[in-house]
Amino acid sequence: MELVVFNTSGKETGRKVTLDETVFGIEPNQHAVYLEVKQYLAAQRQGTHKAKERSEITASTKKLKKQKGSGSARYGDIKSPTFRGGGRVFGPKPRDYRFKLNKALKRLAKKSVLSQKMRDNSIRVLEDMSFEAPKTKDFITLLDALTLNGKKSLFILPEANKNVYLSSRNLPKIKVMNFNEVSSYDLVNAGEIVFFEGAVEKFQENLKK
């Protein structure tokens, strides 16, 4: 399995990169993808929601009326959940929504997404490049050359590149990440995935560990 390498002008360089069939050519496992995306989204939740229970309400503890003889319900104090301003029954409490998944499943999820993207012809390889200075205009020119302007795209770098990252930061549909930072959610969320040439082998090796 091979992909053509494009240059910054959107033209073919004549070079090709070899893709591992065990990474880009497997039968996608949708449940593995679901679990890792669920884990990613769960980890984004702050979990700081809180409602006061009866014991946490500041109010009088005086019994509202006598226990017997009124012919109506038996009330305690005004902090009862049946009154407006009273405590809430089984309300939300601060909690951590994160949960663990084993590494093998997370690798399977990434391979599944990449294999599906290959079937959809949504993966490209771009020659390694950088910018002399951070310029959004230069990145837009690159997007135009690759016919990606206006498309939700993920660029995967072989190593941290500050100028490339800063040049793309103001573009709402573009995300630039290092190869070892990418999650299944990032891959699923991108319409097009662009690997820098040097990132392909590193990314594949990362999924074989």
Secondary structure, DSSP 8 states (H G I E B T S, - for coil): -EEEEE-TTS-EEEEEEE--HHHHSS---HHHHHHHHHHHHHHH---------GGG--S----SS-SSSSSS-----TTSTTSTTS--TT------------HHHHHHHHHHHHHHHHHTT-EEEE-----SS--HHHHHHHHHHTT-TTS-EEEEESS--HHHHHHHTT-TTEEEEEGGG--HHHHHH-SEEEEEHHHHHHHHHHTT-
